[in-house]
Amino acid sequence: MKIDILSLFPEMFEGFLNTSIIKRAIDSSLVEVCVHDFREFSLNKHKKVDDYPYGGGQGMVLMCQPIIDCLKTLTTKDSLVILMSPQGEVLQQSYSQKLSLEKHLIIICGHYEGFDERIRDYVDIEISIGDYILTGGELASMVVCDSIIRLLEGAIRESSHEDDSFSQGLLEYPQYTRPYEYDGTTVPDILISGHHENIRKWRLQQSLKKTLRKRPDLIKNRQMTDEELKMIKEIEKND
Ligand SMILES: C[S@@+](CC[C@H](N)C(=O)[O-])C[C@H]1O[C@@H](n2cnc3c(N)ncnc32)[C@H](O)[C@@H]1O
């Protein structure tokens, strides 16, 4: 996969691209990430990229020319152009899974008050990372990239994200590691029983329990198996 990011602040990506799983995925050529400063494409002699909004109002608006000229040098028939925007579809795990199958993503990060509306004509999709406003699209684009890159085959062991919260539509079951006892609390005995089927059942039941308590909306929209329905009845009976 190739990811091109258009940003006025490429330095913000240094830590992100040079740390942990993302760095390893880049080093092992699972993904190539390039950050492009679209200010360099400005035809203005002062390299201006923004201007006052027509009709008046607060803040500065990013102009079409530098962004679109930069975009044109990168776009191919395989490109999916993404605009980071609080007005976009809110990112979900299932959306990241879909995006992780793309060959080439181009992500445009806004800043200041936003974009000239005509930039949207050059974009395939808009993505939001939630209903709040950030100063720019850089952090949001890193969230999108991070959630996609960790899903690329070989980035992490596949079994580690199969059980992640949202991957199967539920929150993840409780996890424990050594020591067996910490501050008077011990690990549930079932996890050291070595009985794989009982552990699977316990984890599914715990996932359902957590999801019911913390995210009942996920349960409401879920196509339940018979086993899950039985477990939910049991959980509700005991609560
Ligand atoms: C200050 S925001 C502009 C918000 C714009 N005035 C509005 O109300 O829609 C600047 C830029 O940050 C990015 N941004 C801010 N919040 C975001 C969010 N929740 N998700 C994705 N991108 C966001 C977008 O690229 C946006 O153009």
Ligand as a Chemical Component Dictionary entry (heavy atoms), coordinates in Angstrom:
data_LIG
# 
_chem_comp.id                   LIG 
_chem_comp.type                 NON-POLYMER 
_chem_comp.pdbx_formal_charge   0 
_chem_comp.three_letter_code    LIG 
# 
loop_
_chem_comp_atom.comp_id 
_chem_comp_atom.atom_id 
_chem_comp_atom.alt_atom_id 
_chem_comp_atom.type_symbol 
_chem_comp_atom.charge 
_chem_comp_atom.model_Cartn_x 
_chem_comp_atom.model_Cartn_y 
_chem_comp_atom.model_Cartn_z 
_chem_comp_atom.pdbx_ordinal 
LIG C1  C1  C 0  -10.395 23.917 12.503 1  
LIG S1  S1  S 1  -10.823 22.601 11.415 2  
LIG C2  C2  C 0  -12.022 23.388 10.369 3  
LIG C3  C3  C 0  -13.422 23.077 10.767 4  
LIG C4  C4  C 0  -14.465 23.751 9.873  5  
LIG N1  N1  N 0  -14.502 25.159 10.122 6  
LIG C5  C5  C 0  -15.838 23.148 10.153 7  
LIG O1  O1  O 0  -16.537 23.653 11.022 8  
LIG O2  O2  O -1 -16.186 22.109 9.511  9  
LIG C6  C6  C 0  -9.407  22.520 10.389 10 
LIG C7  C7  C 0  -9.195  21.186 9.717  11 
LIG O3  O3  O 0  -8.908  20.191 10.695 12 
LIG C8  C8  C 0  -9.346  18.931 10.248 13 
LIG N2  N2  N 0  -10.278 18.400 11.261 14 
LIG C9  C9  C 0  -10.756 19.046 12.332 15 
LIG N3  N3  N 0  -11.548 18.264 13.070 16 
LIG C10 C10 C 0  -11.583 17.067 12.447 17 
LIG C11 C11 C 0  -12.258 15.842 12.706 18 
LIG N4  N4  N 0  -13.055 15.692 13.746 19 
LIG N5  N5  N 0  -12.048 14.817 11.858 20 
LIG C12 C12 C 0  -11.253 14.960 10.775 21 
LIG N6  N6  N 0  -10.602 16.096 10.471 22 
LIG C13 C13 C 0  -10.766 17.139 11.283 23 
LIG C14 C14 C 0  -9.999  19.126 8.875  24 
LIG O4  O4  O 0  -9.036  18.833 7.886  25 
LIG C15 C15 C 0  -10.331 20.599 8.918  26 
LIG O5  O5  O 0  -10.428 21.168 7.648  27 
# 
loop_
_chem_comp_bond.comp_id 
_chem_comp_bond.atom_id_1 
_chem_comp_bond.atom_id_2 
_chem_comp_bond.value_order 
_chem_comp_bond.pdbx_ordinal 
LIG C1  S1  SING 1  
LIG S1  C2  SING 2  
LIG S1  C6  SING 3  
LIG C2  C3  SING 4  
LIG C3  C4  SING 5  
LIG C4  N1  SING 6  
LIG C4  C5  SING 7  
LIG C5  O1  DOUB 8  
LIG C5  O2  SING 9  
LIG C6  C7  SING 10 
LIG C7  O3  SING 11 
LIG C7  C15 SING 12 
LIG O3  C8  SING 13 
LIG C8  N2  SING 14 
LIG C8  C14 SING 15 
LIG N2  C9  SING 16 
LIG N2  C13 SING 17 
LIG C9  N3  DOUB 18 
LIG N3  C10 SING 19 
LIG C10 C11 SING 20 
LIG C10 C13 DOUB 21 
LIG C11 N4  SING 22 
LIG C11 N5  DOUB 23 
LIG N5  C12 SING 24 
LIG C12 N6  DOUB 25 
LIG N6  C13 SING 26 
LIG C14 O4  SING 27 
LIG C14 C15 SING 28 
LIG C15 O5  SING 29 
# 
